[in-house]
Amino acid sequence: MRRIPHGLLLGRFSSGRRTFVGGVDAGRVLEASNPSMAHAIENGFEPNGSAHRLSHLRTLAPVERPSKVVCVGLNYKSHIREMGSEMPKVPIIFSKAVSAIVGPRDDIVLPRMSSRVDYEGESAIIIGSRARRAEDGKKHIFGYTCINDVTARDLQKMDVDWTRAKGFDTFAPIGPLISGTAPKRVTTRLNGGVVQDSPLSDRVFGDAALVEYISSIMTLEPGDIIATGTPSGIAPMRHSDVVEVELDGVGRLRNQVVKSR
């Protein structure tokens, strides 16, 4: 694993039908010769000399097809109080379908079988090197990005397992970019109003501890995503709503909510 160059944010972009990895610096995107983000994670960012204006490009989900998306439940003390739950002794983990991943500006589609779909703004870890029974979780972290752990709350309450409630297509917006610096605060906005705002220090289990615990159960591969939990303030989204998840140093993930067609 190579580190993200100082001052750069990494992402994936498209211009017409062409997609590429790039590093964002002061509104410019430095195009890379890396064929994928996975290649950039393992081999380092390799600029090819071309540059673009960020405003002229479409920003895509920063990681293409990770082997897994692992989520953490009840990891903020404020959310634990909100849900009336007990403090977990070990992380509560579950999986989210890789097919649920969409990028910034993509729509979140409300499924017909659910009557309540909630936002859950979160900080996500991007794994940089294979981790199996990791003793130092921090050294396996490549970077950080925003994720919205969209949840069909009514279905979650009906099912013993959360796969259906968490796994619909479009239920894992991520992005816009990857930062090599750990964020300190997560903020969620619904139609411009702040609905979640919390320091990451309110989490029960931090980034390194989560990598260590999860890798004791399953091998984490480069590009894998760990969504580290949501703070208090969860609530439903409706057709035409705009939800934004922001991390300091990363940027703002923006998605519109639409009815199923």
C-alpha positions as CSV (number, residue, x, y, z in Angstrom):
1,M,0.0,0.0,0.0
2,R,1.2,3.5,-0.9
3,R,0.0,6.6,0.9
4,I,-2.0,9.4,-0.7
5,P,0.3,12.2,-1.7
6,H,0.1,15.1,0.7
7,G,-2.5,17.7,-0.2
8,L,-4.3,15.5,-2.7
9,L,-7.7,13.9,-2.6
10,L,-8.1,10.9,-4.8
11,G,-11.2,10.0,-6.8
12,R,-12.6,8.5,-10.0
13,F,-14.0,10.6,-12.7
14,S,-15.6,10.5,-16.1
15,S,-15.4,12.7,-19.2
16,G,-17.8,11.5,-21.8
17,R,-17.4,7.8,-22.0
18,R,-13.9,7.7,-20.5
19,T,-13.3,7.1,-16.8
20,F,-10.1,7.6,-14.9
21,V,-8.5,7.9,-11.5
22,G,-7.4,11.4,-10.5
23,G,-6.0,13.5,-7.7
24,V,-7.8,16.7,-6.8
25,D,-5.7,19.8,-6.0
26,A,-7.3,23.3,-5.8
27,G,-10.1,22.6,-8.3
28,R,-7.8,20.8,-10.8
29,V,-7.9,17.0,-11.3
30,L,-4.5,15.5,-12.1
31,E,-5.2,12.5,-14.2
32,A,-3.4,9.2,-13.3
33,S,-2.1,6.4,-15.4
34,N,-3.4,3.9,-12.8
35,P,-6.1,1.8,-14.5
36,S,-8.2,1.6,-11.4
37,M,-8.4,2.9,-7.8
38,A,-7.4,-0.6,-6.6
39,H,-4.2,-0.2,-8.6
40,A,-3.6,3.2,-7.1
41,I,-4.1,1.9,-3.6
42,E,-1.6,-0.9,-4.1
43,N,0.9,0.8,-6.3
44,G,0.6,4.5,-5.5
45,F,-0.8,7.4,-7.4
46,E,0.9,7.8,-10.8
47,P,0.1,11.1,-12.6
48,N,0.3,11.0,-16.4
49,G,0.8,14.7,-16.9
50,S,-2.8,15.6,-18.0
51,A,-5.0,17.9,-15.9
52,H,-8.7,18.8,-16.0
53,R,-11.0,21.2,-14.3
54,L,-13.0,19.5,-11.6
55,S,-16.1,21.4,-12.7
56,H,-15.9,19.8,-16.2
57,L,-15.9,16.2,-14.9
58,R,-18.4,13.9,-13.3
59,T,-17.3,12.5,-10.0
60,L,-17.9,8.7,-9.6
61,A,-17.9,6.4,-6.6
62,P,-14.2,6.4,-5.6
63,V,-13.9,2.6,-5.3
64,E,-15.2,0.5,-8.2
65,R,-16.2,-3.0,-6.9
66,P,-14.7,-3.8,-3.5
67,S,-14.8,-7.4,-2.3
68,K,-17.0,-6.3,0.6
69,V,-18.8,-3.5,2.4
70,V,-18.8,-4.1,6.2
71,C,-21.0,-1.8,8.3
72,V,-21.0,-1.1,12.1
73,G,-24.2,-0.6,14.0
74,L,-24.7,1.3,17.3
75,N,-21.2,2.8,17.3
76,Y,-22.0,6.4,18.4
77,K,-23.0,7.0,22.0
78,S,-25.6,9.6,20.9
79,H,-27.2,7.0,18.5
80,I,-27.2,4.3,21.2
81,R,-29.1,6.6,23.5
82,E,-31.5,7.6,20.6
83,M,-32.3,3.9,20.0
84,G,-32.6,3.1,23.7
85,S,-30.0,0.4,23.3
86,E,-27.2,-0.9,25.6
87,M,-23.5,0.0,25.0
88,P,-22.0,-2.8,22.8
89,K,-19.1,-4.8,24.3
90,V,-17.8,-5.6,20.8
91,P,-18.6,-4.0,17.5
92,I,-21.9,-4.9,15.9
93,I,-21.2,-5.7,12.3
94,F,-23.2,-6.5,9.2
95,S,-22.7,-6.6,5.4
96,K,-24.1,-4.3,2.8
97,A,-24.4,-5.5,-0.8
98,V,-21.6,-4.2,-3.1
99,S,-24.3,-3.8,-5.8
100,A,-25.8,-1.0,-3.6
101,I,-22.9,1.3,-4.2
102,V,-23.6,4.5,-6.2
103,G,-21.6,7.7,-6.5
104,P,-22.1,11.4,-5.8
105,R,-25.1,12.9,-7.6
106,D,-26.6,9.5,-8.3
107,D,-30.2,9.0,-7.2
108,I,-31.2,7.1,-4.1
109,V,-34.2,5.0,-5.2
110,L,-37.0,4.4,-2.7
111,P,-38.1,0.7,-3.0
112,R,-41.8,0.0,-3.4
113,M,-41.8,-2.6,-0.6
114,S,-40.8,-0.1,2.1
115,S,-42.7,2.8,3.6
116,R,-39.8,4.3,5.5
117,V,-36.3,4.8,4.2
118,D,-33.8,6.6,6.5
119,Y,-30.5,8.3,5.8
120,E,-27.5,7.4,8.0
121,G,-24.5,9.7,7.4
122,E,-21.2,8.0,8.2
123,S,-17.4,8.1,7.9
124,A,-16.0,5.1,5.9
125,I,-12.6,3.5,5.9
126,I,-11.0,2.4,2.7
127,I,-8.7,-0.6,3.3
128,G,-5.2,-0.2,1.8
129,S,-3.5,-3.6,2.4
130,R,-4.7,-7.1,3.2
131,A,-5.6,-7.4,6.9
132,R,-6.0,-10.8,8.6
133,R,-5.9,-10.8,12.3
134,A,-4.4,-7.3,12.2
135,E,-2.5,-6.2,15.3
136,D,-2.2,-2.6,14.1
137,G,-5.4,-1.6,12.3
138,K,-4.2,1.9,11.4
139,K,-1.4,0.7,9.1
140,H,-4.0,-1.1,6.9
141,I,-6.1,2.1,6.3
142,F,-5.6,3.8,2.9
143,G,-8.0,6.6,3.4
144,Y,-11.5,7.9,4.4
145,T,-14.6,8.9,2.5
146,C,-18.3,9.7,3.1
147,I,-21.0,7.0,3.0
148,N,-24.7,7.1,3.5
149,D,-25.9,3.8,5.0
150,V,-29.4,4.1,3.6
151,T,-31.8,1.8,5.5
152,A,-35.4,0.7,5.0
153,R,-36.2,1.1,8.7
154,D,-39.6,-0.6,8.6
155,L,-38.1,-3.7,6.9
156,Q,-35.2,-3.7,9.4
157,K,-37.6,-4.0,12.2
158,M,-39.5,-6.9,10.5
159,D,-36.4,-9.0,9.6
160,V,-34.1,-10.9,11.9
161,D,-31.3,-10.2,9.5
162,W,-30.7,-6.7,8.1
163,T,-29.6,-7.8,4.5
164,R,-32.9,-6.7,2.9
165,A,-33.2,-3.4,4.7
166,K,-29.7,-2.4,3.9
167,G,-29.1,-4.0,0.6
168,F,-31.4,-2.4,-2.0
169,D,-29.7,-1.0,-5.1
170,T,-28.6,2.6,-4.5
171,F,-28.5,2.1,-0.7
172,A,-24.7,2.8,-0.4
173,P,-23.8,6.2,-1.9
174,I,-20.1,6.8,-1.3
175,G,-17.7,9.6,-2.1
176,P,-17.0,12.1,-3.4
177,L,-13.3,11.7,-2.8
178,I,-10.8,9.8,-0.6
179,S,-8.6,11.7,1.9
180,G,-5.5,10.3,3.6
181,T,-6.2,12.3,6.7
182,A,-8.7,11.0,9.3
183,P,-11.7,13.2,9.6
184,K,-12.9,14.5,12.9
185,R,-16.6,15.3,12.3
186,V,-19.5,14.0,10.3
187,T,-22.5,16.2,9.3
188,T,-25.7,15.2,7.4
189,R,-28.0,17.7,5.8
190,L,-31.5,17.1,4.5
191,N,-32.7,19.7,2.1
192,G,-30.0,22.0,3.4
193,G,-30.9,21.7,7.1
194,V,-28.4,20.0,9.5
195,V,-30.0,16.8,10.8
196,Q,-26.8,15.0,12.1
197,D,-23.7,16.6,13.4
198,S,-21.2,14.8,15.6
199,P,-17.5,14.5,16.3
200,L,-16.1,11.1,15.4
201,S,-14.7,11.0,19.0
202,D,-18.3,10.0,20.1
203,R,-17.8,6.6,18.6
204,V,-17.4,3.6,20.9
205,F,-14.9,1.9,18.6
206,G,-12.4,3.9,16.6
207,D,-11.0,3.2,13.1
208,A,-8.0,1.1,14.1
209,A,-10.0,-1.0,16.6
210,L,-12.7,-1.8,13.9
211,V,-10.1,-3.0,11.4
212,E,-8.5,-5.2,14.1
213,Y,-11.8,-6.7,15.2
214,I,-13.3,-7.2,11.7
215,S,-10.0,-8.7,10.4
216,S,-10.1,-11.2,13.2
217,I,-13.3,-12.6,11.5
218,M,-12.8,-12.1,7.8
219,T,-9.8,-11.1,5.7
220,L,-10.0,-7.5,4.6
221,E,-8.7,-6.8,1.0
222,P,-7.5,-3.6,-0.5
223,G,-10.4,-1.4,-1.5
224,D,-12.8,-2.9,1.0
225,I,-15.0,-0.4,2.8
226,I,-15.9,-0.2,6.5
227,A,-18.8,2.1,7.3
228,T,-18.1,3.1,10.9
229,G,-21.6,3.9,12.2
230,T,-24.0,6.8,12.3
231,P,-24.7,9.4,15.1
232,S,-28.1,10.4,16.4
233,G,-30.6,12.2,14.2
234,I,-31.7,9.5,11.8
235,A,-35.0,10.2,10.1
236,P,-36.9,9.2,6.9
237,M,-36.3,10.6,3.4
238,R,-39.0,11.3,0.8
239,H,-39.3,11.7,-2.9
240,S,-37.4,14.8,-4.2
241,D,-35.4,15.2,-0.9
242,V,-31.7,16.0,-1.2
243,V,-29.4,14.4,1.4
244,E,-25.8,15.4,1.9
245,V,-23.1,13.7,4.1
246,E,-20.0,15.7,4.8
247,L,-16.7,14.9,6.4
248,D,-14.1,17.6,7.1
249,G,-11.2,17.2,4.7
250,V,-13.1,14.9,2.4
251,G,-16.0,16.9,1.0
252,R,-19.7,16.5,0.6
253,L,-21.6,13.5,-0.8
254,R,-24.9,14.7,-2.3
255,N,-27.7,12.5,-3.6
256,Q,-31.3,13.1,-4.5
257,V,-34.1,10.8,-3.4
258,V,-36.6,9.5,-6.0
259,K,-39.5,7.1,-6.1
260,S,-39.0,3.7,-7.8
261,R,-39.9,3.9,-11.4
